[in-house]
Amino acid sequence: MSFSYKPLFKLLLDRDIKRTDLKQLLGFGPSTVAKFEKGENVSLDVIDKLCTHFGVQPNDILEHKREGAD
């Protein structure tokens, strides 16, 4: 996996929002939330919705991880 959503999870924790609340807040399906938890790719539309809703930049919700680096 080359991206991590740890910054998003920290943002949610800081704002006292549960991961599952994203479904209701932004109209995401359960598969989108599962992709965050698994570190899978999501569309730029999803990233845009997150950035717009929380007033942040993409680097505030995801981080790039080099292959083979943990």
N, C-alpha and C positions, 0 to 999 in steps of 0.2 A: 504494500500500500504506500502511496506516495503523499497522501495528505492526511492530516489529523485534525479533528474537530475539537480538540481539547480547549482551545480558546473560546469556542462557542459554549462548551459545557461550563467553563469558568464564568462566562458572562451570564449564563442562566442562573448559576448558583448565586452570583453577586446580586442579581435582581430578583431572587427568590421565585424563579419560574421553573416549573418541572418540565422535563423533556417532552412529556406527553402533552403538555399545554401548548406546545408549538402547533400541534394539529389544529387546535381550536383558534389560536391567535392568528395564524397565517394561512389557514386552510390547507395544510399539508396532509397528505394521506399517511397511513401508518407505515407504508414502505419507505417514505422519505425519511421519517424519524429513524427507522431501522438502519438506513444507509449511513446516517450520522454515527450511530452507535457502532457500526461495523467498519467505519472509515472508508466507505465506498464513495464513488463519484456521484455528485448531484449536478443538476443543470445550473447554468449561470442565472436562470430565472429564479431559482431557489435562493442562490447566494444574494441576488439583488433584493428579493423580498426580505431576507434577514437583515441586510445592511440598511435598507430603507426603514424597516420597523424599529430597529434598535439605534439608528443614527450612527453607525460605525462603518469602518472600511473593511474590505475582505480579510485583511491580515488580522483583524480583531476577532474573526470567527473561524479561521482555518490557518493551518501552517503547513508548509511543504517539508516533507521528510525525505532525505536522500535515500535511495535504495541501499539496503544493507546496513543502514545506520539505525540504531535504536536509542 
